[in-house]
Amino acid sequence: MLPTLLALSLLTPPDSLPTRYPGRADSVLLNEVIVVSASRTAERLMRSPVSIDVLDSRSIRLSAQPSYYDAIENLKGVQLLTPSLGFKVYNARGFANPTNVRFVQLVDGRDNQAPHIGAPIAGALAPSDLDIQRVELVPGAASALYGMNALNGLINLLTKNPFTSTGLSVSQKTGVNHVAEAGSRPQVFSETSLRYAARLGTSWAFKINLSYQRGYDWIASDATDLSPSLNASLGLTGADNPARDPVSSYGNESANRRTLSLNGRNYVVARTGYYEAEVTDYRLSNLAGSVAVHYRPSRNTELAYVYQGSWLDNVYQRTNRFRLENYRLDQHSLTFTSPSVQLRAYRTSENTGQSYNLRSMAENIDRSFKSDNTWFADFSQQFRSSVAAGASVTDALQAARNRADQGRPQPGTPAFDATIARLRDINNWDIGAALRVQSWLYHVEGQIEPTQKLWARFRQQTGVELLAGFDYRTYVVFPDGNYFINPTEPGNNLIYTKAGGFVQATRAFFADRLKLTGTWRVDKNAYFNARLNPRVSVVYSPVQSHNIRASYQTGYRFPSLFEAFSNVNSGGVKRVGGLPLLAQGIFETSYFRTSIDAFQAAINTDVNVNKLTTQQAIEKNKGLLKPNTYTYIKPEEVNAVEVGYKGLVAGQRLFIDADFYYSTYRNFIAQVEANVPRTNVPDSIPFALADRTKQDRYRLWTNSRTVVRNYGASLGLRYALGKSWIVSGNATYAQLDRTDSGDGLEEAFNTPRWIANVGLANSQLLTKLGASINYKYQSAFLWQSSLATGMVPAFHTVDAQVTYRLAALGVTAKLGATNLFNRPYTTFVAGPSVGGFYYTTLVWGL
């Protein structure tokens, strides 16, 4: 299958769509396509020093996806994660997770992350379909120019300028999902968008965007048991396992389990828990808008103020899954641009509203009607009574659960709904579920190209072009007492800052056939020493239509605000930031949870199989306990080499874009689970760690000591077939090379080995009719996370659309489907099942 897909992998960066000379169907020209994200300055796409893909307005119109944001999925090298219908996460080059702090999303150069997590809430602050000009994707490390978190890639979403794109546009998208799905009826999706832009004389222009979407989310309902072997020594597996922990059920995790000694045997028992669909509202809505005012004091200078805002009701995923409700993001920005100088300042504010943690909600609904101590006591009493009455072990276990669950709130009842309403307002995940975070991000940056004007003679004499820039960023968060605390100044806001700057020099040789670029960047964080991020690149163009590139760069990522300062109470497990301010004394006195789990499992086996007493089993197996050897957090680092080629062949009908990369990661920022016994007496420590009630549980942010290497390649082609047919596709290969030392704490690769797309499009199938179809393949892969670990099956999908243009009315109608054949798939373990989505879009005014 894969050789065939590779042979058919005909994808080009969509903005490198061949531009035809009038009257010459056999000729194409790409060198006039200009990009800005690869080098932070305008350059021709074909001669970019690093891999860059572009999605332009024509390619968006031809895409079978319902929006440009969805169409990014089909770009070369992109892996898509779908935590929600309204929340998609993109990644490139491995090490994916639903909160991708290593991948940056910009809008017109502005970082649109949620400040407290250091990553975007998908498209919450992204522009609407009506306002998008193009998308530029830079896979791989980009921190030499952008700093921030750009270790695995960067997307820049570029919008339309109101000076050049004026008028009124209206779009109505209507769709349906959950078609022929067990347990759900078909659900309607609606998105209404409006854009209005106008010029006021020669110096002023403005634009207004408004978009509102409503729908019903994809459902997570995976019943696979995450703890199938906890009672294997007793022969209790599958539905008979009293510690059963289904993937999409919460309240039955490790923190909700105990080992019960019943009739001389040890049973691991979990509380019952609730499925995700029982504790969340899958209705989604997103109201988003922007206002921009632009002023041009002269022909080549522009000053722009932009406000963007978004209000969300949605399902969102981090380490746990969340219901976002009345979640709000706002961003105000001011940007000045001229031919040689650019200055930008913006402020982003975040308020999580009435959002809540689904896992904490489920486990605290259970605890709200009966404490853990009472529930396990009732379970034990009923089990013994049932066995004494002659019941089998499996029947006794079920009778014990039924007895312990008496009075348990039932989904859909007024009492259940009232409990959810109460718990979602308690900001402590040990007893409630509320997510109450208020945070702000302040950012100032600037760049100058002195050789454009000030040092024009220097450029003429030396051929060297210079670019320099700086940025300063401050994070501010309100210490809510559950998610964040201020460890040094209780009651005051928590502040976290960084600053950086770069210098870039470019020179062409041999009549502009060879271009060399060197970039040197320095970043400094308030809690860490300065770090150097260099990048060196070369582009060789023997002729205009063939371009070979190579680059080497080093990138650093400072810990995000959450990784540095978190202080989360989560169901008996405290997640603690890795700075000494937060974690002092925990690293030094804790034991690896993995060793504690192995210790407890060995005790149960010796009691159940070898007939030892619990005390004898503890003494026998205490050597399994391992003290925590990790320490305080520090920045992570990547060294990356990339080579690539962009070219035109076959009479300039076939565009080829290929790349190969090799990356080495050090000091991966990850979490280690470690418990602290509630005793300082050495002889008592094993007995405390054998009892879940006599230890404090922690999840600590730290660094892996493993050096991780990965490599990959991608090939993209696009062929102009005849006058209007375009054959396109891609194939991307990603592989974890090796881990040196393999301490088990390295970030999970979480990336399929193969992703491929094959597409066929014709914008003029008939006079007013266009159509396209796209086939996608993704291979199976292992997904590892603290929420759930398992295999993600391979999947195939087909997307298709037809477009009809009514030029006289200024209306374009699009009828399309993603996952046309409605074959449900998941993109990661614990994520929702994604089925077919069928839609129509009417656009007026374009």
C-alpha positions in Angstrom: 0.0 0.0 0.0 2.7 2.5 1.0 4.8 2.2 -2.2 1.7 2.9 -4.2 0.8 5.9 -2.0 4.4 7.2 -2.3 4.3 6.8 -6.1 1.0 8.7 -6.1 2.1 11.3 -3.6 1.5 14.3 -5.7 1.3 17.3 -3.4 2.7 20.7 -3.7 2.5 23.5 -1.2 -0.8 25.0 -2.3 0.4 28.6 -2.6 3.0 27.4 -5.1 0.1 26.7 -7.4 1.4 27.3 -10.8 0.6 30.8 -12.1 0.0 30.5 -15.9 1.2 32.9 -18.5 -1.8 34.0 -20.6 -2.3 31.7 -23.5 0.5 29.3 -22.5 -1.2 26.2 -20.9 2.2 24.4 -20.8 4.1 27.0 -18.8 4.0 27.8 -15.1 5.8 30.4 -13.0 6.3 30.1 -9.2 9.2 32.5 -8.5 6.9 35.4 -7.9 5.2 33.7 -5.0 6.4 35.6 -1.9 6.6 34.2 1.6 7.6 35.9 4.8 7.6 33.4 7.6 10.7 31.3 6.8 13.1 34.3 7.2 10.9 37.0 8.7 11.4 39.0 5.5 9.9 38.8 2.0 11.5 36.2 -0.2 10.6 33.9 -3.1 9.0 30.6 -2.1 11.3 28.6 -4.3 14.4 30.0 -2.6 13.3 29.7 1.0 16.2 28.5 3.1 14.0 26.0 5.0 11.0 23.9 4.3 7.8 26.1 3.9 4.4 25.2 2.6 1.7 27.7 1.7 -2.1 27.5 1.5 -3.4 30.3 -0.7 -6.9 31.5 -1.3 -7.3 29.5 -4.5 -6.2 26.3 -2.8 -8.6 27.0 0.0 -11.5 27.3 -2.4 -10.5 24.0 -4.1 -10.1 22.2 -0.8 -12.7 19.6 0.1 -12.4 20.6 3.8 -15.1 22.9 5.2 -12.6 25.7 6.2 -9.1 26.8 5.6 -8.2 25.8 9.2 -9.3 22.2 8.4 -7.5 22.3 5.0 -4.2 22.8 6.8 -4.5 19.0 7.6 -3.6 18.2 4.0 -0.4 20.2 3.9 2.8 18.2 3.6 4.2 17.1 6.9 1.2 18.0 9.0 -0.2 15.6 11.7 -3.7 16.5 12.9 -5.1 15.7 16.3 -8.9 16.2 16.8 -9.8 16.6 20.5 -13.1 18.2 19.4 -15.2 19.2 16.4 -14.3 22.8 17.3 -10.7 22.2 18.4 -8.0 20.8 16.1 -4.3 20.7 16.9 -1.5 20.6 14.3 1.9 19.2 14.7 5.0 18.6 12.5 8.0 16.3 13.0 7.0 14.1 15.9 6.4 14.4 19.7 2.7 15.3 19.4 0.2 16.0 22.2 -3.2 17.8 22.4 -1.5 20.8 24.1 1.3 21.3 21.7 3.6 23.8 23.3 6.4 23.1 20.7 4.3 24.4 17.8 3.5 28.1 17.4 0.4 29.6 15.8 0.6 33.3 14.6 -2.0 35.6 13.1 -0.3 38.3 11.1 2.8 37.7 13.2 1.0 37.8 16.6 1.2 34.8 18.8 -2.4 33.7 19.6 -1.7 31.3 22.4 -3.7 31.0 25.6 -1.2 32.5 28.1 -1.5 30.1 31.0 -0.7 27.0 28.9 1.7 28.5 26.3 -0.2 27.0 23.3 -3.2 28.1 21.2 -6.7 27.0 21.9 -6.9 25.7 18.4 -8.6 28.4 16.2 -10.1 30.4 19.0 -8.2 33.6 17.9 -7.8 32.6 14.3 -9.3 34.7 11.5 -12.5 33.6 9.7 -12.6 32.0 6.3 -13.7 35.3 4.8 -10.7 37.2 6.1 -7.9 34.7 5.4 -5.4 35.7 2.7 -3.0 32.7 3.0 -1.4 30.3 5.5 2.3 29.7 5.7 3.6 26.6 7.4 7.2 26.2 8.6 7.7 22.6 9.8 10.6 22.0 12.2 12.6 24.3 14.5 12.0 28.0 13.9 13.2 29.3 17.3 16.3 31.0 15.9 14.0 33.7 14.4 10.9 33.4 16.6 12.1 32.2 20.0 9.0 31.3 21.9 8.0 27.6 21.5 8.9 27.0 17.9 10.8 23.7 18.2 8.5 21.5 16.0 7.0 24.1 13.7 5.1 27.3 13.1 2.0 28.4 11.3 1.4 32.0 10.3 -2.2 32.9 9.4 -2.2 36.0 7.2 -5.3 38.1 6.8 -6.6 40.5 4.1 -5.7 44.1 4.3 -8.7 46.5 4.2 -6.8 48.8 1.9 -6.8 46.2 -0.8 -9.7 43.9 0.0 -12.9 46.0 0.5 -16.6 45.4 0.5 -19.1 43.2 2.3 -18.9 39.4 2.4 -21.3 37.0 4.1 -21.0 33.2 4.5 -23.4 30.6 5.8 -22.1 27.1 6.5 -24.6 24.4 7.4 -23.6 20.8 8.1 -24.6 17.6 9.8 -22.6 15.0 11.8 -23.3 11.9 13.9 -25.0 10.4 10.9 -26.0 6.7 11.4 -24.2 6.7 14.7 -25.2 4.4 17.5 -26.4 6.3 20.6 -26.8 9.6 18.8 -29.1 11.2 16.3 -27.8 13.4 13.4 -26.8 16.8 14.7 -26.9 20.1 12.8 -23.8 22.4 12.6 -24.1 26.1 11.6 -21.5 28.8 11.1 -22.4 32.3 10.0 -19.7 34.8 9.1 -19.5 38.4 8.0 -16.7 40.6 6.9 -16.9 44.3 6.0 -14.0 46.4 4.9 -13.8 49.9 3.6 -11.3 52.7 2.7 -11.9 56.2 4.1 -10.0 58.4 1.8 -6.4 57.5 0.9 -5.0 57.2 4.5 -7.6 55.3 6.5 -9.2 51.9 6.2 -11.0 49.5 8.5 -12.5 46.0 8.6 -14.9 44.2 10.8 -15.2 40.4 11.1 -17.9 38.4 13.0 -18.4 34.7 13.1 -20.7 32.5 15.1 -20.8 28.7 15.1 -23.0 26.1 16.8 -23.0 22.3 16.7 -22.7 19.1 18.6 -19.3 17.7 19.3 -17.7 14.4 18.5 -18.1 11.9 21.4 -15.4 10.1 23.3 -16.7 6.7 24.2 -13.8 4.2 24.2 -14.5 1.4 26.7 -11.0 -0.2 26.5 -9.7 -1.1 29.9 -6.5 0.8 30.8 -5.8 -1.5 33.8 -6.6 -5.0 32.5 -3.9 -6.9 34.6 -4.4 -5.4 38.1 -6.3 -8.5 39.2 -4.9 -11.0 36.8 -3.3 -13.0 39.7 -6.9 -13.7 40.8 -8.1 -14.6 37.3 -10.3 -11.5 37.2 -10.1 -9.9 33.8 -12.3 -8.1 31.3 -15.8 -7.3 32.7 -14.9 -9.2 35.9 -12.0 -6.9 36.8 -13.0 -4.8 39.8 -10.3 -2.2 39.0 -11.6 -1.7 35.4 -10.7 1.7 34.0 -12.3 2.4 30.6 -10.5 5.0 28.5 -13.4 7.4 28.3 -14.6 6.9 31.8 -13.4 9.0 34.7 -13.5 8.6 38.5 -11.9 5.1 38.3 -8.3 6.0 37.8 -5.3 5.2 40.0 -6.3 7.8 42.6 -9.7 6.2 42.9 -8.5 2.7 43.6 -7.5 0.8 46.7 -6.1 -2.6 47.5 -8.6 -4.5 49.7 -7.7 -7.5 51.8 -10.8 -9.7 51.5 -11.0 -13.2 52.9 -7.2 -13.6 52.8 -6.7 -12.3 49.3 -5.8 -8.9 47.9 -8.2 -7.3 45.4 -7.5 -4.0 43.6 -10.9 -2.2 43.5 -11.8 1.0 41.7 -14.8 3.2 42.3 -17.4 3.0 39.5 -16.8 6.3 37.7 -18.9 8.0 34.9 -18.4 8.0 31.1 -17.4 11.3 29.5 -20.8 11.8 27.8 -22.5 11.6 31.3 -20.6 14.5 32.8 -20.2 17.0 29.9 -22.3 19.0 27.5 -21.3 18.2 24.0 -23.0 21.3 22.6 -20.4 23.7 21.2 -20.6 27.3 20.3 -18.0 29.9 19.3 -18.6 33.6 18.9 -15.5 35.3 17.4 -14.9 38.7 16.0 -12.2 41.3 15.1 -12.0 45.0 14.4 -9.1 46.5 12.6 -8.3 50.2 11.9 -5.4 50.9 9.5 -3.7 54.2 8.9 -1.1 55.0 6.1 0.7 58.3 6.8 2.6 57.7 3.6 2.5 55.2 0.7 5.0 52.8 2.3 4.2 53.0 6.0 1.2 51.7 7.8 -0.1 51.7 11.4 -2.7 49.1 12.4 -4.8 48.6 15.5 -6.5 45.2 15.7 -8.8 43.7 18.3 -9.6 40.0 18.3 -12.0 38.3 20.7 -13.5 34.8 21.1 -16.1 33.3 23.5 -16.1 29.4 23.6 -18.2 26.5 24.7 -16.3 23.5 23.7 -14.5 20.3 24.8 -10.8 20.7 25.2 -8.0 18.4 26.1 -4.7 18.7 28.1 -3.5 16.0 30.5 -7.3 15.7 31.3 -10.3 16.6 29.2 -12.2 19.8 30.0 -15.5 21.4 29.2 -14.8 25.0 28.3 -17.8 27.2 29.0 -17.9 30.9 28.7 -14.2 30.7 28.0 -12.9 34.0 26.7 -9.8 35.2 24.9 -9.1 38.8 23.9 -6.2 40.4 22.1 -5.4 44.0 21.4 -2.5 44.8 19.1 -0.7 47.8 17.5 1.6 47.2 14.5 3.8 49.7 12.6 5.3 48.6 9.3 7.6 50.3 6.8 10.0 49.0 4.1 12.8 48.5 6.7 11.2 48.8 10.2 8.4 46.8 11.9 7.2 47.3 15.4 4.4 45.3 17.2 2.9 45.3 20.6 0.0 43.3 21.9 -1.8 42.1 25.0 -3.7 38.9 25.3 -6.1 38.2 28.1 -7.7 34.9 29.1 -10.6 34.0 31.4 -11.7 30.4 31.6 -15.2 31.4 32.7 -17.3 28.5 34.1 -15.1 25.7 32.6 -14.4 22.4 34.5 -12.3 19.3 34.5 -14.3 16.2 33.4 -12.2 13.8 35.4 -12.5 15.8 38.6 -16.2 16.2 38.0 -16.7 12.5 37.7 -14.7 11.5 40.7 -16.2 14.2 42.9 -19.7 13.3 41.9 -18.9 9.9 43.3 -17.4 11.4 46.4 -20.2 13.8 46.9 -22.7 11.1 47.8 -20.2 8.8 49.7 -16.6 9.3 50.8 -14.0 6.9 49.6 -13.6 5.5 53.1 -17.3 4.8 53.4 -17.6 3.4 49.9 -14.8 0.9 50.2 -16.0 -0.1 53.7 -19.5 -0.8 52.3 -17.9 -2.7 49.4 -15.8 -4.9 51.7 -18.7 -5.6 54.1 -21.0 -6.7 51.3 -18.4 -8.8 49.6 -17.7 -10.8 52.8 -21.5 -11.2 53.4 -22.1 -12.5 49.8 -19.2 -14.9 50.0 -20.4 -16.2 53.3 -23.8 -16.7 51.8 -22.2 -19.0 49.1 -21.9 -16.5 46.2 -19.1 -16.9 43.7 -16.3 -14.3 43.8 -17.5 -12.6 40.6 -21.1 -12.4 41.9 -19.9 -11.2 45.3 -17.8 -8.4 43.6 -20.9 -7.3 41.6 -23.1 -7.4 44.7 -20.5 -5.4 46.6 -20.4 -2.7 43.9 -24.2 -2.6 43.8 -24.3 -2.1 47.6 -21.6 0.5 47.7 -23.2 2.4 44.8 -26.6 2.7 46.5 -27.7 6.3 46.4 -25.2 7.2 43.6 -26.4 10.1 41.5 -27.7 8.9 38.2 -27.1 10.9 34.9 -30.0 12.8 33.6 -31.7 13.2 37.0 -32.3 16.6 38.6 -30.1 15.5 41.5 -27.2 14.7 39.1 -27.6 18.0 37.3 -27.6 19.9 40.6 -24.4 18.1 41.7 -22.7 19.1 38.5 -23.8 22.7 38.9 -22.4 22.8 42.4 -19.1 21.1 41.7 -18.3 23.1 38.6 -18.1 26.2 40.9 -15.7 24.7 43.5 -12.1 25.6 42.6 -10.3 22.7 44.1 -10.1 19.5 42.2 -9.8 17.4 45.3 -13.4 18.3 46.1 -14.7 20.1 43.0 -14.0 20.5 39.3 -13.9 24.3 38.4 -11.2 25.6 36.1 -10.8 29.3 37.1 -7.8 30.9 35.5 -7.2 34.5 34.6 -4.0 35.3 32.8 -2.5 37.9 30.5 0.3 38.0 28.0 2.2 41.3 27.1 4.5 41.2 24.1 6.6 43.8 22.4 8.8 43.1 19.3 10.5 44.9 16.6 12.8 44.3 13.6 14.8 46.4 11.2 16.5 45.8 7.9 19.2 48.5 8.0 20.5 47.6 4.6 17.2 48.5 2.9 17.7 52.2 3.3 20.0 53.3 6.2 23.0 51.2 5.1 22.0 50.8 1.4 25.6 51.7 0.4 26.9 48.9 2.6 24.7 46.4 0.8 25.8 47.7 -2.6 29.5 47.4 -1.6 29.4 44.1 0.2 26.2 42.3 -1.1 25.3 41.6 2.5 21.7 42.1 3.7 21.1 42.5 7.4 18.0 41.9 9.5 17.9 42.4 13.3 15.1 42.1 15.8 14.1 41.9 19.5 11.2 40.8 21.6 10.1 41.1 25.2 7.3 39.1 26.8 5.7 39.0 30.2 3.1 36.5 31.4 0.9 37.5 34.3 -1.5 35.1 36.1 -3.9 35.6 38.9 -3.1 33.0 41.6 -6.4 31.2 42.1 -5.2 28.8 44.8 -5.9 25.6 42.8 -4.2 26.0 39.4 -1.6 28.6 40.4 -0.2 30.1 43.6 2.4 32.8 44.1 5.0 31.0 46.2 7.0 34.2 47.1 4.3 36.9 47.3 1.0 35.3 48.3 -2.0 37.4 47.1 0.0 39.1 44.3 -0.2 38.2 40.6 2.5 35.8 39.3 4.8 37.3 36.7 7.1 35.4 34.3 9.2 37.2 31.7 11.6 36.5 28.8 13.5 38.6 26.3 15.4 37.9 23.2 17.0 39.3 20.1 18.5 38.1 16.8 20.7 39.3 13.9 20.5 37.7 10.5 22.9 38.2 7.6 22.3 37.1 4.0 24.6 37.2 1.0 24.3 35.9 -2.6 27.3 34.6 -4.6 27.9 33.5 -8.2 25.4 35.7 -9.9 22.8 35.0 -7.3 23.0 31.2 -7.7 24.1 30.7 -4.1 22.5 32.3 -1.1 24.0 32.0 2.4 22.1 33.0 5.5 23.3 33.0 9.1 21.1 33.8 12.1 22.2 34.3 15.7 19.6 34.6 18.4 19.9 35.0 22.2 17.0 34.5 24.7 16.9 35.1 28.4 14.3 34.0 30.9 14.0 35.4 34.4 14.7 32.0 36.0 17.3 30.6 33.5 20.6 31.6 31.9 20.8 33.1 28.4 20.6 30.6 25.5 22.0 30.9 22.0 19.9 29.8 19.1 21.9 29.9 15.8 20.8 28.9 12.3 22.9 28.6 9.2 21.4 27.9 5.8 22.4 27.7 2.1 20.3 27.7 -1.1 21.9 26.7 -4.4 19.9 27.5 -7.6 21.9 26.4 -10.7 18.9 27.6 -12.7 15.8 29.5 -11.7 13.6 26.4 -11.7 15.8 24.1 -9.5 16.7 25.0 -5.9 18.6 22.9 -3.4 18.7 23.9 0.3 20.4 22.8 3.5 20.2 24.2 7.0 21.4 23.6 10.5 19.9 25.1 13.6 19.8 24.9 17.4 16.6 25.8 19.3 15.7 26.1 23.0 12.4 26.2 24.7 12.0 27.7 28.1 9.4 26.1 30.3 5.9 27.4 29.8 4.1 29.2 32.7 2.2 26.0 33.5 5.3 23.8 33.4 7.1 26.3 35.7 4.5 27.4 38.2 1.5 25.0 38.2 0.1 23.9 41.6 -2.9 21.8 40.7 -4.9 19.7 43.2 -6.3 16.9 41.0 -8.1 14.0 42.7 -5.5 13.4 45.4 -2.6 14.0 42.9 -0.8 17.4 43.0 0.7 18.6 39.8 3.6 20.8 40.7 5.8 23.2 38.5 9.4 22.3 38.2 11.0 25.5 39.6 12.6 25.2 43.0 10.1 27.8 44.3 7.4 25.2 43.9 9.1 21.8 44.1 11.7 22.2 46.9 11.6 19.2 49.2 9.4 17.1 46.9 12.1 15.9 44.5 14.4 15.0 47.4 11.9 12.9 49.4 9.7 11.2 46.8 9.8 7.7 45.2 9.0 6.8 41.6 5.3 5.9 41.2 6.3 3.2 38.7 8.4 1.5 41.4 5.5 1.9 43.9 3.1 0.3 41.4 5.5 -2.6 40.9 6.0 -2.9 44.6 2.3 -3.1 45.3 1.7 -5.6 42.4 4.4 -7.8 43.8 2.8 -7.7 47.3 -0.6 -8.7 45.8 1.0 -11.6 43.9 2.8 -12.9 47.0 -0.4 -12.7 49.1 -2.7 -14.1 46.5 -0.4 -16.8 44.9 2.4 -17.5 47.4 0.2 -17.2 50.5 2.5 -14.7 52.3 1.1 -12.3 54.8 1.0 -8.7 53.8 3.8 -7.8 56.2 6.0 -10.6 54.8 5.3 -9.5 51.3 6.2 -5.9 52.1 9.5 -7.0 53.6 10.3 -9.3 50.7 9.6 -6.7 48.0 10.7 -3.4 49.5 13.9 -3.4 47.4 11.7 -2.6 44.4 11.1 0.9 45.7 13.3 3.5 43.9 13.9 7.1 45.2 13.1 9.8 42.7 16.4 10.9 41.0 15.1 13.8 38.9 15.5 17.4 39.8 14.3 20.9 39.0 13.3 22.0 35.5 15.5 23.6 32.8 15.1 24.5 29.1 14.9 21.8 26.5 17.0 21.9 23.4 16.9 20.6 19.8 19.6 20.4 17.1 18.2 20.0 13.6 19.7 19.4 10.1 17.5 19.7 7.0 18.1 19.3 3.3 15.6 19.9 0.6 14.7 20.6 -3.0 12.1 22.7 -4.8 11.9 22.5 -8.6 9.9 22.6 -11.8 10.2 19.8 -14.4 8.2 18.3 -17.3 7.9 21.6 -19.1 7.2 23.3 -15.8 4.0 21.4 -15.3 5.3 19.3 -12.4 6.4 21.0 -9.2 8.5 19.0 -6.7 9.1 19.8 -3.1 11.1 17.3 -1.0 12.9 17.5 2.3 14.7 15.3 4.8 15.5 16.2 8.4 17.4 14.8 11.4 16.8 16.2 14.9 18.4 15.6 18.3 16.5 16.5 21.4 17.9 17.0 24.9 16.3 17.8 28.2 12.8 17.0 27.1 10.4 18.8 29.5 8.1 16.1 30.8 6.4 14.9 34.0 7.5 12.3 36.5 5.0 10.8 38.9 6.4 10.4 42.4 4.9 9.9 45.8 6.1 11.1 49.2 5.5 8.7 52.2 3.9 10.4 55.2 6.7 9.3 57.5 10.4 10.0 57.9 11.2 6.8 59.7 13.2 4.6 57.2 11.7 1.3 58.4 8.2 2.7 58.1 8.6 4.0 54.5 7.8 0.6 52.7 4.7 0.2 54.8 3.5 3.7 54.0 4.2 3.2 50.3 2.2 -0.1 50.3 -0.9 1.8 51.5 -2.4 4.4 49.1 -3.8 6.3 52.1 -0.4 6.9 53.7 1.4 8.7 50.9 1.1 12.0 49.1 1.0 11.8 45.3 2.7 14.2 42.9 3.3 14.8 39.2 6.4 16.9 38.9 7.6 18.9 35.8 11.2 18.0 35.2 13.6 17.0 32.3 14.4 13.7 30.8 18.0 12.7 30.8 17.5 10.8 27.6 19.0 12.1 24.3 16.3 11.4 21.6 16.9 11.4 17.9 14.3 11.3 15.2 14.3 11.7 11.4 11.9 12.0 8.6 11.2 12.9 5.0 8.4 14.2 2.9 7.8 14.4 -0.8 5.3 16.7 -2.5 4.4 17.0 -6.1 1.8 18.9 -8.1 1.1 18.2 -11.7 -0.9 20.5 -14.0 -2.8 18.1 -16.3 -4.3 19.8 -19.3 -5.7 23.3 -18.9 -7.5 23.1 -15.6 -6.9 19.7 -13.9 -4.5 19.5 -10.9 -3.3 16.2 -9.5 -1.9 16.6 -6.0 -0.9 14.7 -2.9 1.8 14.1 -0.3 3.7 11.4 1.6 5.4 12.1 4.9 7.6 9.6 6.8 8.5 10.1 10.4 10.6 7.8 12.6 12.0 7.7 16.1 15.7 6.8 15.5 16.9 5.9 19.0 17.0 7.1 22.6 20.4 7.2 24.3 20.0 5.9 27.9 16.2 5.6 27.6 15.2 6.8 31.1 11.5 6.3 30.2 10.7 10.0 30.9 11.3 11.2 27.3 8.3 12.8 25.6 6.3 10.3 23.7 6.8 10.4 19.9 3.0 10.0 19.3 3.4 10.2 15.5 2.4 7.9 12.7 5.2 6.6 10.5 3.2 7.4 7.3 0.8 10.2 6.4 -0.3 10.5 2.8 -2.7 12.5 0.7 -3.7 12.1 -2.9 -6.0 14.7 -4.5 -7.6 15.6 -7.8 -9.1 19.1 -8.5 -10.6 21.1 -11.3 -11.8 24.6 -10.8 -13.6 24.7 -14.1 -15.0 21.2 -14.5 -17.8 23.0 -16.3 -18.3 26.7 -17.0 -19.4 27.5 -13.5 -18.7 24.2 -11.7 -15.5 23.1 -9.9 -14.8 20.0 -7.9 -12.1 18.2 -5.9 -11.6 15.0 -4.1 -8.9 14.0 -1.6 -7.8 10.6 -0.1 -5.9 10.5 3.2 -4.1 7.6 4.7 -2.5 7.5 8.2 -0.7 4.5 9.6 -1.2 3.0 13.0 1.0 4.2 15.8 1.6 4.0 19.6 0.1 6.8 21.6 1.5 7.4 25.1 0.2 10.0 27.6 -0.6 10.4 31.2 -4.3 10.2 30.4 -4.2 7.0 28.3 -1.8 4.8 26.4 -2.5 2.5 23.5 -2.5 1.9 19.8 -4.2 4.4 17.4 -5.5 2.3 14.5 -4.7 3.2 10.9 -7.4 5.0 8.9 -8.4 6.0 5.4 -10.7 8.9 4.6 -12.1 10.5 1.5 -13.1 14.1 1.3 -14.9 15.6 -1.7 -16.7 18.8 -2.8 -18.3 20.5 -5.7 -18.5 24.3 -6.1 -21.0 26.3 -8.3 -20.5 30.0 -9.0 -23.3 32.4 -9.7 -21.2 35.3 -10.9 -24.2 37.5 -11.7 -25.3 37.3 -8.1 -21.9 37.2 -6.6 -22.7 33.9 -4.9 -20.6 30.8 -4.6 -22.2 27.5 -3.4 -20.1 24.6 -2.1 -21.4 21.1 -1.3 -18.9 18.9 0.5 -18.1 16.1 2.9 -15.2 15.0 5.0 -14.9 11.3 5.8 -17.4 10.9 3.0 -18.0 7.2 3.7 -18.6 7.8 7.4 -16.0 5.4 8.8 -15.3 6.6 12.4 -11.7 6.9 13.4 -9.7 8.5 16.3 -6.5 10.5 16.1 -5.2 9.7 19.6 -6.1 7.5 22.5 -8.8 9.0 24.7 -9.9 11.3 21.9 -13.3 11.3 20.3 -14.5 9.2 17.5 -14.6 11.3 14.3 -17.3 10.4 11.8 -18.6 11.9 8.5 -19.3 15.6 8.3 -21.5 16.8 5.4 -21.9 20.5 4.7 -23.0 23.2 2.4 -21.4 26.7 2.2 -23.0 29.8 0.6 -20.7 32.8 0.2 -21.9 36.2 -1.1 -19.7 39.1 -1.9 -16.4 37.5 -2.9 
